[in-house]
Amino acid sequence: MATDSREDGKFLSRKMMVRCGGHCNENHNSVVQPLLTDLYQITMAYAYWKSGKTEDQSVFDLFFRANPFQGEFTIFAGLEECLKFLENFHYSDGDIEYLKQTLPDGIEDEFFEYLSQLTAKDVILQAIEEGSVVFPRVPLIKVEGPLIVVQLLETTLLTLVNYASLMATNAARYRMVAGKNIKLLEFGLRRAQGPDGGLSASKYSFVGGFDGTSNVLAGKLFNIPVKGTHAHAYITSFTGFSELKTRTIRHKVTGIPQDLLELSIKHRDALSEVLDISTEESSEGELAAMVSFAIAFPDGFMALVDTYDVKRSGLLNFCAVALALNDQGYRAIGIRIDSGDLAYLSCLARQTFEQVSARFRIPWFNTLTIVASNDINEDTIISLNEQGHKIDCFGIGTHLVTCQRQPALGCVYKLVEINNQARIKLSQDVEKVTMPGSKNAFRLFGADGHALIDLMQKVSEPPPEVGQKVLCRHPFQESKRAYVIPTRVECLYKVYWRDGRICQPLPTLDQVRDRVQASLKTVRTDHKRTLNPTPYKVAVSDHLYNFIHDLWLQNAPIGELS
C-alpha cells in the first residue's frame, strides 16, 4: 500500500528527534543543533559571561565578499534551515554534560546553568527572501539580540547558508547555460561530501533550477522528482540470450503474452538493413539485458547504450527492443549516453530515431529522450551548445555537488553594533573592512525593469523614494559615485524571527525554486553571462559613507615617523 512521502518524512523526523535529545521539531535535521559549532564560540560565551556582558545587545551581519565561480551574482539559500535552528536552539542535559567534560577546568557551574536556560526567544532575525539574487557585502541575514546568544549562533548559521547558497548558485548557472528546454538531473550522491552534503546538494540543486535527482531519500524528504534507470553493471551482468529467465510480456491492452526477445530479434534483423549495421557486431548480452529491463519496466524503458559501442551495438539493440515494446502497446522513454563524444553520439542517436520513425511510421519515435551523463560541467555544456548537440537531458554529478570550480562561498558573520554603538573591523586589505552599524538595504530599479544597484543605508535614514534622486557611493573609493533616480524601490529585508517564533509564512521548496528564476529575470543579461560578466553595483548612501570613514579614522592607529 502506497504511503504519502510527506508523512514518511515526518516519521523519519520523529526518529531524528529521538536522536537529538527531544528538542527537534518535525522536518528538522538532527545534526543541526547548538553543539554544531566551533569551540571558540562557547569559550567566548564563557568569557562574555565572566565579564558581565550577559545584558549586552548586539547586531551581527552575515554576508559574503565575492561572488563564486568567477560570476557576478549569487543565489541566497538556507534561510528556512536557519529559522528551524532558532526554533530548536536549546542545550539539552546531554549537551551540558558533554561541555562540562570538554571545556577547560575551572569553568563555574553557574555558567552551565546559564547555558541550559538559553533560547533564541530574544533574538530578531531579518533576512533577504530565500531564492533571491544577492551580491557581495549586502548582509543576507541580520541578527540582533543578546550578545552571547547571537555569538553562539554564528558557526551554525554560516554552515547552513554557505553551502546552500553556493549549491543553488552553481545549479542556477547550469540552468542558464543549458537553456530552459533542457532537463537537468542531479546525479551526485555517490560523489558528494558525505550523506548530509548529498542531501543538501539534491535539495539546493532543485532550488537552483534542476528538474530532479537520483537521490531517493532527498525525493522522500523534500518531494523532489526522483529519476534513474540502470548502470552499466546491469548490461554486463548478461552475456547471452540463455540467461533470460523471463522472456514474455503481456500486451498493454489485450493482455496476450508475447516473447519479447523473439520480437526484438526480428526487429533487430530488419533494423540492420535500415541502419546499415551488421547484427554480428552487436552484443547479444546487451540485447538480453535490454529485453530483461524492458520486461521489468515496459512503460519506463530507458537504456544505457554505450556499454560496448553506441553506433554498432547500443542503438541497434535499443531500437529493436523499443519497436518490440511498441508492438505490445508500450512506448520506450529513451537512451542514456555516459561516455564518448556526446555531441556526435547524440546527433547520431537523433538521426537513428528519425530514420526508424520514418521507416516504421511511428511518429513518436523521433522524439525519444536522449540523456547525457559523463562528468559534465558548465564548460562542457557550453561546448556542446556550440557543437549543436541533440541532448534533451543532462545528468550531472561530481562537478555540480562538489562545486569543483569553487568549493566554498566564504560567508562571514561580523559584529557591527553593540549596545547601540557601531563597531568596525579594520584591515590592511580593504575588502575585509566591515560596514559598521545596523543597516537597511534597498534594490533600486531602472526604467527597463532591471535592477540598477543595491543601496545600504543607516537604519535611521529615510528609505529612497521612486522618482527621487539618490546619491549612491562606493563604500571605499571616494571618486566612485553616481546619482540614481529609481523607478521602483524594493526593501530587501523582512523580519523572519521575533519573540521566539517564525513571523513570516515560509515558502515551499517549489516556491523558492520559482523565486530563483523570477529574481534572475530582474538582473541584466550582462551581469549573468558566463564570460566576463559586468559587475553589479553595490553602494552606500552618502550619510553611511561619511559615517564609515569617520569611524575608520577614529579607530585606525596613527603612525609615527622617525
N, C-alpha and C positions, 0 to 999 in steps of 0.2 A: 504494500500500500504506500502510495507516494506521500511525502510529508512536505510541508511548506519550509523553504530554505530559511526564511526569517525566523521561524520558530526553532529550527535546528540551531541557528546562530545564537539564539537566546539560551538554549540548553547548554551549548558549549560555553557561553559566557558565565553561566551559573557554576559550571565546573571550574572555570578560571577564578571565579570569586572565592571559591574554597581555598584555592592555592595561594591567594594573596591576602589572607588574614581576615576576610569577611568585609573589607571596606571598599570593594569594587562594585560598580553598578553594571547593569546589562550593557553588552557590546563594548565593554572596556577591556583593553589589553592588560592582562595581569602583570606584565613586565613593567608597565608604566606606573610607577609608584614612587613615593618620596625618596627611597634609597637608590633609585636610578639617577644618581647624581655623582659629582666629583666630591672627594673627601673634603677638599678645601672649603666647599660651601658650608659644611657642617662645622668645621673648625672656625671659620669666620663667624658663623652664627653664635658659637660659644663666646668668642672674643667680643662680639657686639653685646651679647647678654651680660658678660662680665663688666663691660664698660658702661652699663646702664643705658643702652640705646634701644631698649625694648619699645619705647614710645615714639621713636623717630619715624617720620613719614618720608617715603622716598618715591621717586619716579625713575623707572628704567625703560630704555628704548631697545627693542630688538630689531636689528637691521643688518644689511649686508653692504659691502663696499664696492663690489664689482659684479657685473652680470656674468653668468657662466657661459662656457662653450664659445668664447670669443664673439658672443652676440650682444645685443643691446636691449634685451628685455628678459624678465624673469616672471614665472607664474608662482603666486603665493599659494601654498597649500599646507595642510597640517593643523589648521585652526581648530577644527572640531575635536581633534585628539587633545589639544591643549586645554580646551574647556572641560573635557571629561576628566583630565588630570586634576584640574582645580576642584571639580566636584568631589573627587576622591582623595584630596590631599589631607592625609592624616597618618601619623606614625602609630602603627599597631604596637601592641605589647611586645610582640616578637621583634619588631624593628628596634624598639628601645633597648631590649636585652642585648641585641647584636651590637648596637652602638656603644653600650657600656663596656663590652668586651673589646671593641675595636679602637675607640678613641684613646688618646694618651691617658695615663694615670693622673689622678688629681682633679679631674673634672667633677664639679659639685653635683650631687644628686638633684638639687633643685633645678638645675638646667634640664635634666632629663624629664623631670615633671613638667617643666615649661614646654618642652618639645611635644610631650604627649598630648597637650591641650591645643596645639596649633592646628588651625584650619585656614582656608582661604576666604573666610566669610568677610574679612575687612579689605579684601583686595578688589580693585577696579581694573578691569582689562578692556582696553579699546583696541580695535584692530581694523585693518582693511578687509573687505569682504573676501572670503576664500574663493580662489579661482580667478582673482583679478591679476591683470598685468601690473607688475610693480618694478621699481627702479632703485638704483643704489642710493643709500643714505636716508631715504624716506623710511621712517620706522614702520615695520609691518605690524608690530604689536607694541602698545604702550601699557606698562604695568605700574599701577600706583597702589601704595599701601604700606603697612608696617615694614620697615627696612629688613628685619630678619626674615620675615616670611617671603618677601619679594626676592630677596637674595637666594633663598633656598629653592626658588622656582627656576633659577637661571638655566642650569645644565639640562634639565628635563625639557623645558620649553625649546631650547636650542636643538636638542636631538629630534624633537617632534617636528620642527619646522625645516631644519636644514635639508634632510634627505627628501622629505616630501616635496618641497619646493624645487629642489634640483631635479627630482624624478619627473614631476609634472612638466617642468620646463623642457627637459630632454624629450619627453613624449610629444609635447606641442610642436617642437622643432621637426620631429619625424613626420608628424601630421602635415605640417606646412609643405615640406619638400615632396611628400608622397602625393599630395593633392586630395581633394575631398572625395573623389570617386574610387579611391583605392582603399581596400580594407587593411587594417593593421592589427595584428595579433601579437600579444606579448608571450614569448616562449622562454622566459629567462629563469625559471625557478631553480633549475639544476646548476645555474652559474651564479646565482645571487649570493650575497654575503649573509648566509645563514637563513633560517626559516623566517625570522622577523623581517629581514631585508627582502626576502622573496615575497612575502605578503604585502609589504609596503610598496614594492615595485609594481605588483599587479594592481593594487588599488590606485596608485597615483599615475601609472601609465594610462589607466582608463580615464582618470580625471583629465589628463593632458590630451586625450583625443583618440586613444586606441579603442578598437571595437570589441575586443575580447581577450581572454587569457587561456593558457593551458593549465593554470593553477586551480585545481579543483576546490581546495579549501578557500581560496580567495573568492571563487564563484559563490560558494556557500555563505561565507560571512558577509560579502559586500554586494551580492546579487549582480555580479559581473557575468556576462555571457562566457561560457566555457567552450573551447573548441579544441579539437585534436583528432588525429587519425591513427596512424601506426608508425613504428620506427622501421629502420632497415632490418632489424633483427627478425621482424615478422616475415619479411620476404625471404631472408636467408635461412629461416627455420624449415623451409620446404625445399626439397631437392628434385621432386618429380611428382607426376600425377598419382602414383601409387600411395602417396602419403595423405591423400584426401579421404578422410573418413566419411565425410558428408558431401554429396555431390548434387543433391536435388534441392530445388527451391519451388515454392508454390506460387502460381500466378497471382498477382495482386488482386485481380478482380474475380477470376473464375475459381481460384484455389487449386487448379490442376497442377500436380507436381511435374517438374521437368528437370532433366540432368543439365545443370548449368555448365559443367565442364564440357560436355558434348556440344552444347550450343556455342560456347566460347571458342572451341577448336574450329568449328565450322566457320564462324565469323573471322577467326584469325586467318584461315586459308583464303577467304575472299578478300580480306584487307591486304594480304600480302601482295596481291596484284595491284590493288588500288594505290597502295603506298610505295610499291616497288621495293619491298623489304622481304628477304627470304625468311621463311618460318624457321629454317635451320639455324639461323643466327640468334633467334630469341630464346630466352631461358624458360624451360619447362617448369622449373621450380618457382620462378617468378609468376608465371601464369597460374600455377596451382595455388600459390599464396593469395593472389588477387581473387581467384574464384572463391576461396575459403572466406576471405574478408567480405566479399560481396554477399555471400550467403548469410553471414552474420549480420551485415548492415546493408540490406538491399536498398533502403531509402537514403542512406548516408554514405554511399560508396565514394571515397576519395582515396587515392593510392599514390604512394611514392613510386616514381618511375625512373629514378637514377641509380638504383642499386647496382645494375650491371652496365647498361648502355641505354640512354634515353631514346636515341634515334632508332637503333637496331632492335631493341627489345622492349623497353618500358612502354613506349607509346603504343606499339603494336599490341602488346598484351592488354594494356588498359582499355584500348578502344574495342578489342574483341569482347572483353567482359562487359563493358558498358553497353554494347549492342545486344549481348545476350540478356542482360538485365532489361533492356528496352523491350525485348520480345516478351518478357514476363510482366510487363506493365510498370516497371520501375525506371527512374531517372538517376543516372550517376551524378555526382556532385562535381568532381574534377580531379586534378592531379596536384601533387607537390613535388617540386624540384629542389634538392638540397645540396647540389654541387654542380660544378662546371660553369660554362659561360651562360649566365642566366638570361642575358638579353637574347642571344642566339637561340637558346633552347626554348625560351618562351614563345618566340616568333615561330619556331618550328612546330611547337605544340599547337599554337593557334591555327597555323596553316593546315596541319593534320586534321584538326577538328572540323575545319571548314570543308576540307576535301571529303571527309566521312559524311558530314551533314548533307552535302550536295549529292554524293553518290547514293546514299541510302534514303534520301529525302526525309531527314529527321532535323527539322529547323532548330530545335533547342541544342543540338549537339555542338554547334559552333559557338555557343555561349557558355560552355563548360568552364569552370573556375580554374585558374592557374595560380597556385600558391608558390612563392619562393622563400626559402629559408636557408641561407648559407653564410653565417657570420656577417650579417648585413649591418651596415652603419649608415649614417646620414650621407656620407660622401658616395657610398655605393648606390643609394637611391638616386642621387643627383646624376651620377654617371649613367645609370640605367635609363633615366629620363632622356638624356642626351642621345642614347643609342636607339631609342624607340622601342622599348620592350613591350610585351603583351601580358604582363603580370597583373593579376586582379587583386592579389593579396600578398602582403609581406608578413612572414613570421619572424619576429626579431627577438633575440635573446641577450647574449653577452654584452654587446655594446650599449644596449638600452638600460638594462637593470644595474650594471656596474658603472654607468656613466663614464665610460673609459676616456672620453675626451677631457673630462674634468670631474674627478671623483668627490669633490666637496664644494659646497656653495660658500661657506665661510661666514655664516651669520654670526653676529656678536650681540652682546647684551650689556649695555653700558648705563651706569648711573648718571643721570642728567640733572637730578634735583633732589635735595634733601632738606626737609623742614622749610619748604618754600624758598630755598636758596639754590640757585643754579650751580651746577658743577660741570667742569670741563676737564677733559683729559688731553694733555698736550703731547706732542711727539715731533721729533725732527722730520718724520715722514708725515707730511701734511694730510695725506689720505687717512691717517689714523687719529687726527684731531676730532674730538666728538663735538656734536651740536648741543650746546647746553640748554637746560630749561625744558619745561613742558611745552610741547608744540602741537599745533594743528597742521594738517596737510590738506591741500586742495589740488584738484586737477583742473586746469584751465583748457577749454576747448576753443578751436578756431572756427571760422565761418564754414569750413568744409566738413565740420563734424568730427574731425580728428583731434586727438589730444595734442596740445601745444607744449605744455610744460607742467611739472609738478611744483607747487609752491609751498614752502614751510613758513609758518609764522609763529610768533609767541601766542599763547592761548589768550592773552589779554587784548590782542589786536582784533578789530572787526574783520569778518571774512571778506574776501574780494567779491565784487558785485558784477553781474553781467552788464556789459557796455561801459564800465568804468575803467579808466586806465590804471594799470598796476605796474609798479616798478619791481622787476624781478632781477635779483643779483646772484652771481656765482658766489657760493659761500666763502671762497678763499682767494679769488682773483678779482681785484678791485676794478679792473677795466672791463670785465665781462658783465654787462648789464643790458637790460632791454625793457621797453615798455610793452605790456601786453593788454589788449582790450578783449576780454573773453566773451564769447557768445553763449557759453554755458560754463557753470562752475559746479564741480562735484566735490563735496566734502568726503574725504577718503575714510574717515573713522566713524565707526559705530561702537557704542558701549555693548559689549557682549557678556560681561560678567560684572555683577554688582550685588551687594547684600547676600552673598553666598549662593547665588543661583545664576543660571544662564538666562539672560534677559532679551534675547533675540530668537526668533524661530530659526532653527538650523536647517539649511537646505539638504536635500538628499544628494547622494553621490552623482546622480544624473543631472541634478540642477547645478551642482558645482561644475560638472563637465560642460554643461551648456554655457555657464558663466565664463569659462575659459575662452570659448570661441567667440562669444559676444564681446568680451573685453579686448581680445586681439583685433577685432574689426575696428576698434576705435583708435588703433595705433597705425600710423602711416606705414606703407609698404617698405619704404627705405629704412625704417627702424628695424624691420623684421627680416630683411634679406640676409642670406647666408654669408655672402662675400662683402666685406667692408660695409657693414650697416652703419647708418648715420646715428651718432649718439643722441639719445633723448635727453632733453634739458631738465635738470633738477635745480631749483633755485630757492633762495630765501628772500623774505621781504627786506626792505631797506632797514626797518627797525631791528629785525633779528640779526641782520648783517652787522650793524653797529654794536649790538649787544654782544655778539660772539667776539668781536675783535677787542672791545673794551675789556671783557673778561679775560681774554687771551693775554693782553698786556698786563693786567693785574696779577696774573698767576705765573707769567714767564719770568724766570730769574734774569736779572740784569748782569751782563758780563762786565768784567773789569780788565782793561788792557794795561800792561806794564812793560 
